[in-house]
Amino acid sequence: MNLLPTALKHKLFSWVASSPTLLNIYYGQRQKFKGLLVNSSTDIVIEGFPRSANTFAVIAFKQAQVKEYQVAHHLHAEAQLKLAVKYNTPAIVVLREPISAISSLLVRDSNYNATQALQRYIDFYTVVKALKAQLVIAEFNEVTQNMGAIIKRCNTQFSRNFLSFDHTSANTQNVFDEIKAINQRKEQGKPSMIAMPNKEKEHRQIEYLSEINNHPLFTTANNLYISLKITP
């Protein structure tokens, strides 16, 4: 199999993801991405490595508000965060341990291999670490269990008044219902593609755990994760 096109695609995305100029050129010209790209009018950025509760965070934030805010999200590009800092825009970065995030990504997207996924994780969170003081770090478990606390930290750090998400069972179910609707609309309901846990994904992730854990890049990725964690 000729891997050059896929390898080149990942290389090009790495360049785009790291450069605010290239990010604007690439995504700014594509209509379906314009609403996801941060600009000077963006109210908040919610970004992270894929499969790290990005979708839950964005939907929960939006459902909590009584007015519509412009939210930049789901480009999984560190340049989004560089631009957020440039514009002094509130930015929440979701964080998940690499073994879980990367194994989930490999299940979802066969265009990635372990090396590419680990390198992308390292590239993204290296920039997050450099900008940490100007961002709100939100760990996976906190996003899925106490999103309201994250919004409150964001309000405090950036002097905003976003409404907090009340993490009740009913509100959580509303988020999951929207995630399911998105999965049905965009991915024909495929279990491996949905942005929430299920038995099929968990079973398939097991296949990748040893490869990721024993990979030469894993220690670097995991050390980055540890350095960014809110709690010891």
N, C-alpha and C positions, 0 to 999 in steps of 0.2 A: 504494500500500500504506500502511495506517495504522500508523505506527511508534510511536505513543504507548504502547501496552501494553508493548512491549519496552523502550522508553526509560524508562518508569516502573519497570519491573522492575529495571533496572540501577541506577536512582536509589535505590530502596528497599534493594537489596542493599548499596549503598555505605553507607547509613546503618547498616544492621545490622552490616556488617563492621567498621565503625569504632567501634562502641559495645559495650562489654562487657555493659551492661544489656540492650540490644536483642538482642544475640547470645544471651544466656541465655533471654530471653523467646521468641525465634523458634525456636531449635533445641532448647531445653529441653523444649518442648511436643510435639516430633515424635520418636516412638519410634526411628525408624531413624537419627536423628542424635545421640541421647543419648550413644552410645559414642564419638562423634567430638569431643564438646565438652569442653574443659578444665574441670576443677573442682578442689576442694581435695585430692581423692584421686588425681588424675592423676599418673602416674610420669614421663612425658615428653611433650613436644609436638613434633611434626614438621610444619612448615607451610611454605607457599610459594605463589607465584603458580602458577596452573595450568600444566601442561605443562613442569614444571621438575624432573622426576625425583622428585616427591613419592612416587609409588607405589613406585618402586624403593627409596627410602630407608626407607619404612615396612616393607616386606616384608623387606628385608635386615636391618633392626634386629630385627624379630620373629623371624626365622629363626635369628639368632645367639644368642638367649637360651634358657636351659634352664628358665626360669620365665616365667609370663605376666605382662606388665606392662600397665598401663592407658595406652594411647597415644592422645592427642588429635591428630587429623590431618584433612586433606582438606576443611576448610571454607574454605580460601583467604581467611581473614579476619584482618586485623591485630588485631582485638579478642582473638583467641586468644592472641596474644603479650603483649598488655597484661595479660591474666589470668594468663598464665604468670609474668610478672614479679611480679604481685601475690601469687601463691601461692608464689613462689620455686621454681617448677617448672622443671627443665631444659628448654630449648627449642632445637631445631635448626631453622634457617631455610634452606631450599634457595634457591639463587640461580642464575638463568640469564640470559644476555644477552637484552635485550628483543626484538631482531630475531628470534631463534629461538623464544623462548617465545610471543611474540604471534602470529607466523605459524602456529605449531602450534595455538594456541588457535583462530584463525580457521578453520583447516581442520576442527577438531573441532566447533566450536559456531557455527552460522550465526546465532545470536541476537546475537552480538557483531559490531560493526564496528571498524575500526581505532581510531577515536577513543575508543570505550568501553573497548577493551582497553588502550590506552596509559594512559588516565586511571586505570584500575583498578591497573595496574602501578605507576604513580606514587604513588597513594594507599597501596598496601600497603607499598612499600619506603621511603616517607617515614617511616612509623612504625618500620620496621625500623632505619633509620638513627638515629632518635632513641633507640632502645633497644639499639643495637648492642653496647654494653659488657656487657649482661645476656643476650646471646644467643650461640649458636654459629652462625656463618655457614658454610654448606656449598655450595660452588660445584658446578654441574651435573656437570662433568667429574670432580670428586673423588668425588661421590656414586656415579657409575657406574663409577669405577675404583679407589677406595680408601675405601670407606665405613667400614672399620675405623678409619682415622685420625680420622675425624669423631667416632666414638663415643668414642675415647680423649680427644679434646679436650673432649668433653662431660663425661666422667668427671672430668677434671682441673679444669675450671671449676666444676663443681657438686658435687664430692666424692661421686661415685656410683661404682658398680662394675658397670655394664652390661657384658656380654660383647661383645668386639669381633667384627665381621664379618670372616671370613677371605675375602679377595676372590680365591678360586680360580676356575678355569673352571667347575668342578662347582657351586660355591655360586652363582655368577652365573647359571648355567643354571637352577638351582632357582628363583631369583627370577623369571627370565623365564618359566618354566613356570607359576608362580602368576599372573603378570601375564596370560598368555594365557588361563588358566582364568577369571580375573575378566572379561576381555574377552568370552569366549564366553558366560559366564553372564549378564552384565549388558547387553552390547551386541551380542549375536548374532554375535560374531566380526568386526564391522566393522573393517577395517584403519585407517580414519581415526580411530577411537575408542581404539585400543589405546595403552597408556602405554609404548611402546617404539618405536624407529625402524623404519621400513619404507619401501620405495621409493615406494609410493603417496603417503604423507604428504609425503615429501621433494619429490616432483614437484609436488604441489599447493601446498606452502608457497612455491615460487618465484613463484607468481602474486601473492603479497602483499608480497614483499620491497620493491619499489620504493615502493609506497604507504606502507608503514610507515616506511621510511628517509627519505622526503621529507615526512613528516607534521610539523606544527609542534610536536607534543608529544614527538617522538622524542628530541630532544637532551636534554630534561629527564630522560626515562626512562633514556637511556644514561648520562648523568652520574651518576644515582643508582646504577646498576649499577657503574660505575667506582669510585665512592666506597665501595662495600661489598665490593669484591673483596679477597680475602685477600692475593693476591700482586699486585705492580705490573703 
